[in-house]
Amino acid sequence: MIEPTTGQPCPATVIFNLPEYRVLSAVVSALGVRRITLESTAVPGCPACGVVSERVKDRGLQRLRDIPVAGAAEVLWRKRRWFCNEPACPRGSFTEATDEVPRRARSTRRLLHALAAAVVVAGRAAAEAARAHGVSWWLAQSALDAAAATLPDVDDLAPKRLGIDEHRYRSVRWFREDESSPWVRIEPWMTTIVDLDTGQVLGVVEGRDSEGVGEWLFARPLPWRLGVETVAIDPSAAFRKALRMWLPRTAVSVDAFHLVSLANQAVTEARQRLSHELRGRRGRTIDPGWANRRLLLRAAETLSDRARTRLREVFATDDPTGQLQAAWEAKEQLRTLLRSGSLEDAGDHLRILERLVETAPTPETKRLLRTVKKWWNEIEVLITTGATTAKVEANNTAIKNIKRTGRGFRTAAREYYDTAAFAAQPGLTGLGRAASHEGRRPLASLICALHTCSTRSGGVVPGRTPWVPERTPSRWTAQRSAM
């Protein structure tokens, strides 16, 4: 048996497991509080000249904030002050510091990592994470702010594939200038720009038009824009306009999910129109088409034998004109087209879709065919590259979950600054080991807007004031202020 030749740390040091420290004593006070006294094992080097010291000048106790180890405990660091052995050094003495507890720090790095990971990885609120670790909200918030400050500059990145999609970052508001002006509906939209290869959010711009996306792209350096090869968007003419202007050499792909959603919408509108034409009313539970409305939107290959039988009964009993079945067949043909393995197969499926629409033309299927032809170049890029906005949609969903977790913020600036901390994983250096959990989706790679994107007002970069969407008063707030 091979035995180690070096000395082993004491069991208390092994259990406490704080790097560069050893446990001197662990006692229980008269009040039942565990008190752990530590001492540093790091080599004491002078911060001015770097000479290693060997003479202790003074000792003192410093209380440290640390993660709970088998419960809450009071951690005391027996901190030493050393003489500098270099006669030419301007500093006569210095206080020791470690990587775990830097100079002028009172909290261990692993505590800050744990606080940031509790919010970023687990999606917990900052106040809840602070209570669980026995610290104040301010410490947890400062850990998140430090994490957000480590985000890289988007101009230093070199993404090859981008994804662009919009989302609504808060509820609809009503606003009017004065009592004589009409109420105006304000829908606060934001557009998210994501690196499809890494899933990291590169920027968030205000609105969902070509102006906001165009100004964000214009703010990027020319080599950065020339390096982008593919951009995936939803069927938005505004996004395509901005891309044609600022990324003219980039291939644009349209997202398959949005196209299938348009096909499902065509089926639903055809069913609703036929119900009004045949019965003069909306669908009810007694109508086979309405009772199986969800079944009409299911993918054909996922239907069971029982579901296929129910679908045939709907077409036989509740579709005398055959228009509902025609819309359903057009939807399924579009799904088959989007699954094509080559451009030749896609062209063949497009001709089949055209024949289906010519055989049974309906307003819904004709509109769907026009949309497919209008976006045919982007569909070809989709089939060739497979680029979709799936990672953008995932980030948008996570953004909404983060906002629900962060409810109760007093100001919009605090809400959006807290959300920016989630944008750091996996590139967040401040999280250290806490951000490297295998098998977890990079939840924190969400909103890099506050540090790595530009907006219409010039954008936000590290060290500048974060951009916060302007809050408009609600309808009831405006009424109360007018009273």
N, C-alpha and C positions, 0 to 999 in steps of 0.2 A: 504493500500500500504506500502511495506517495503522500507525504504530509507536507503542508506548506511550511516554508522556512521563515516567513515574515510573521510579525505579531498580528494577532487577530483583535479587532475591536471588541469592546465589552458588549454583552447582550443588549444593554440599554441603548448603546449607540447604534447597533444594528437595527433595533426596532424603530428608533426615532428617525433614522435614515435621512439626516440632513447633510448634504455633501460639505466637506471641509470643516466639519464640527464633530466633537465628541462630547458625550454626556458625562458631566462631573458628578452630578447627584440628581436624584429623583425622589422627592419626599411629598408627603401629604400634609398640608397645613392644618392648623386647628379648626379652620372653617371647612375642611374637606376638599380644598382646592389642590390639585396636583401642581407642584412647582418643580420645573426641570431647569437645571443650570447647565449651560453649555460653555465650551471653550473652543476657540478656533485652532485648527491644525494646519492652516495654510502658512506658507513661508512669508514672514513679515518683510516686505520690501518697501523702501522709502518711495513715496510717490513722486518726489522731486528728482532724486538722482538714481534710484533703482538699486541702491546698495542694500544688501540683506542685513538686518539688524539682529543682534544677539543679546542686547541688554534691555530689560524691562524697566520702564520709568514709573509706571503707575498702573493700577487695576481699578476697574469700576464695573458696576452691573448696569446693563441696558435691557429694558423689557422689549421683547420682539413679538410681533404679530405673526402667527404661523397657522398652518392648516391644523384642524383638530386631528390628533393622533389618538385613536381609541377614546375620544371624548375631548372636551375642552381642557386646556392646561395653560398655566402661566409659564412662559418661556423667558428665561433670563440668560443673557449673554455676558459671561465674565470677560469683558473687553479690556484689552491691554494697550497701554501707550508705550511705544518703544523709542529708545535713543537712536539717532542716526549716527552710524560709525564713520561717515565721510566728513572730515574736517572742513572741506570746501563747500559743503552743502549748506544753503541758506536756512534750511529747516533743521532745528535742533532735535525735534522729536516729531512723531507722527502716530496717529491712531490706526490700528489695523482695520482692514476691510477685506471682504471676500466677494467672490462672484455671486454668492447667494444673498448676501446683505451688503450692497455697495455703500460707499460713503454717504453719510447723512440720511441713510434709509433706516426705517424702523419696521419694515415688513419684509419678509423673505420673498424671493422671486417665485418660489413654488406656490406661495399663497396668491400672488398676483396672477400666476398662470392658472391656478385653480378657479379663481373668480372669473377670469375672462373665459375659460373653457366652460364654466357652468352656464354662462349666458350665451356664448357663441355656439358651442357644440350641442348642449342640451336644450337651448332655447328658453331658459328660465329668465324671469325678470331680475333686474339688478338688485332690487330690494330683497327678493327672496333669496338670491345667492348670498347677499350680505348677512342676512339672518342665519342662514345655514352655516356660515363660516365664523360667526360671532364677531363680525366687524361692522363698521358703519356703512351707510349707503354711499358716503362720499369716497371711501376707499375703493369700493367696488366700481363706482363710476369713474374714478381716476384711472383704474386699471383698464377699463374699456376705452377711455379717451387715449391712453397711451398706445393701446392696441390699434386704434384707428389711425393714429399718427404715423404708424410704420408702413402704411400702404405705399406701394410703389407708384411712381409717376407713369401715367398711361402712355406718355410719349416715349418712355424708355422700353416699352414692350414692343413686340413684333408679331402681332396676331396675323394668322393666315386666313382664318375663317371667322366671320362675324355673324351674329344673330341679332335682329332688331324686332322688338314687339312693344306694344303699349299696354299700360294697365292704369286703372283708376286708383289713385293713392288715398282717397277719402270719399266720403259720401257726397251726394249732390247738394249744392248750396243754392239759395235764392238770394239775390242781391239787387238793390236799386239805389240810384244816386241820391234821390230825394223823394219826398212824398208825391210829387207830381209825375215822376218817371215810372214807367212800368217795371214789374219784377222781371229779372233776367235769370235764367237758369244757368248756373255755372257747374260744368262737369270738369273736375280737376284731373286731367290726364297727365301721365308721365310716360316717357319712352325709355325703355331699358336696352342697353347695348352690351352684348355679352361676347366673350371669346368662346367660340364653339369647341375649341380643342381643349381648353382647360376648365371651362365653365365659370370663369371669373368675370364678374361684372366690370366692364370698362368705363361705363358712364351712364348717367340718367339725365335726361333733358326734359324740360317742361313742354307739355303739349304732345300732340301726336301728328303734327303737320310736317311738311318738308322744310320749313324754315328752321325749326329747332334742330332736327337731325342734320340739316345742311351746315348750320353754323358750327355744330360740334365736329363734323368731319373737316370743315375748313380750318378749324383750330389745330388739327393734327399736322405734323410735318409732312412734307411731300414724300420723303422716303417711306414714312409710315403708311401713307395712303397707297403708294405703289406696291407695297408688300402684301396688301390684302388681295386674296385670290377669289374668294367666294363670300357672298353675303346672303343669308336666309332671312326672308321677311314673310309677313302674311300678305294676302292680296290687297295691299294698300297702294293706291296710286301716288299718295304723298311720299311714302318712303321710296318708291321706285324713282320718282322725280329727283329726290335728293341724291340718290345713288348715281343716277345718270349724269348729274351735274358734277359731283365731286369724286366719284369713283367710276369714270367712264369705261375703264379697262377691266373692271371687276365683273365676274359672272354673278348674276342674281338668281337665287333659287326661291321658289314660292313654297310655303309650308304645306305639306300634304294634309295635315289635320284640319287646317282652315278650309281647304278645298272640299274635303269630305263633309265638314260642317255645313258648307253652302249646299251640298247635295242633300243632306238631311233636312235642311231648311226648305228646300224645294219640295221634298216629299210631304213635309208638314203643311206647307201652304197649299199644295194640291189637295190634300185631304180636307182642310178647312174650307177651301173654295167649293169643293164638290158637296160638302155637307150643307152649305148655304144654298147651292143651286138645286139640290134634290129635295131637301127638307125645309128650307127656309129658316134654319136655326143652327145654333152651334151643336157640336156633337155631344152625345150623352152616353151614359153607361150602357144603355140598351143597344147602341149602335156598334156593330162589330169593328168598324174602322177606328172609332174613338177608344173602344175597350182595348184594342191591340195597337195603339199608337206608338208605344215604346218598341213593340216588336217590329214595326216597320223601319225603325232606325237601326236595328241590330245588323251586324255583318252577316251575310248569307252563310258563310262557312262556319259560323258559330252556332247556327240554329240546330236544335235537336229535331228528331222526326216529329215529335208532337208539335213543336213550334212551326215547322214547315206546314203541317196539316192545318193549323190555325190560320196561317198566312194565306193558304189557298182558299180557305173558307171566306176570309175577308174579301179577296178579289172576286170570288164567285157570288157572294150575297150582297156586298156593300159597294161594289164598283161596276155599275151597269155600263158605264161609258168606257171602261178600261183605262182611263187616264191616270188613276192612282197606281195601277200596276205598271204603266209606262214610266211614271216618275220613279218608282222603285227600281225598275230595271235600269234606268239611266243612272241612278245613284250607284248601283252595283257595278255597272260598266265603268264608271269613273274610278271606283276603287280598284278595279282590275287594271285600269290604265296606269294608275299611280304605282302599282306593284310591278310594272314591267321591268324586265332585266336589261333591255336595250332600247335604243331610239327607234329601231325598226319595229319592234313589238308595240311600242307606244303609238307609232303611227297607224298600225293596223287596228289597235283598240280605239283610236280616235275615229277612224272611218266607221267602225261598228257603232260607236256612239252617235255619229251623224245619221246613220241609217235608222237607228232607233228613234231619234227625234223627228226625222222626216216621216216615219211611219205613223207616229202618234204625237203630233205637235201639240204641246200645251204651253201656256205662258211660262210655267215654271221650268220646264225642260229646255225651252228655247233660250231663256235667260241663262240657264246653267251652261248651255253649249257656247253661248257668246262669251261668257266669262272664261271658259276653258281655252277658247281660241285666242282671246285677248292676252292670256297669260301663258301661251304655249311655249314661248322661248324660255320663260322661267321654269316651266314644267320639265322641259328638256334638261335644264341644268339640275333640277331636283333628281331626275332619273339617273343622270350621269354621276353626280357627286354625292347624292344622298343627304345633303345639308338641309336640316330642318331647324325650327325654332323651339325644339323640345327643351333645351337647357334654358332658354329665355323664359319659357312658361314656368319651368320649375322654380327659377329664381323669383319670378313675379308672385307665385304662390307662397313661397317662403317669406317674401316681403310682407304680404298680408298677415301671415302668422306672426311675424315679428311685431307688427303694429298692434295686433291683438294682445300679445304678451306685454308690450310696453304701454298699455293703456294707463291713463292717469298722469301722464307727463304734463307739467304746468305750462310749458312753452313749446312752440313748434320747433325752435332751434334745438332744444334738448332732445325732443323726439327724433329728429332726423340725425342729430349727432350721435345719439345712442345707436341708431340703426346702422350707421356707418361702420361701427365696430364689427358688425357681422360680415362686412365686405373683405375682411382680412384673411380668412381661412380659404385656401391653404397657404397663401403667401404671407400670412401674418407672422412675423418673426417674434413678436412679443409673446405668442402663445407657447412657443417651444414644443415640448413633448405633448402638451395637451391637445394640439391641433393635428396630431398625426395618427388619429385613430383609424385603423384600417376598416374598410367596409362601410364607412359613414359618408354620406353625400356631403360635399363641401357647402354646408348650410350657410357658412359665414361669407361665402363669395357672392354677396348679394348687391349691395348698393355702394359702389365706389364713387358715387357722385360728389361727395363732400371733399374728396382729396384727389381724385384722379380723372375728373371729367370737366368739360366746359359746358356752360349753359348760355342762354341768350344774353345774360348780363356779363359775359366774360369768363364764366366758368369758375371752378374751385380747384385749387391745387394745394399741396401741403404747405401749411404756414399761413394760409389766407382764411378769411372769414367764410364759414360754410354757407352755401346757398340754401335758403329755406323757402318753399313755396309760399306765396302770399296768402294769408288767411282772409277770406271774405266772410262778413257776418251772415249768420243764418237769417231765414225769414223772420223767425220769432225774435231774434236779437235786434233786427232792424226795427221791428214794430215796437219793442220795448223802449229803444232809444228815441223813437219818434214821439213817444207818449210824454 
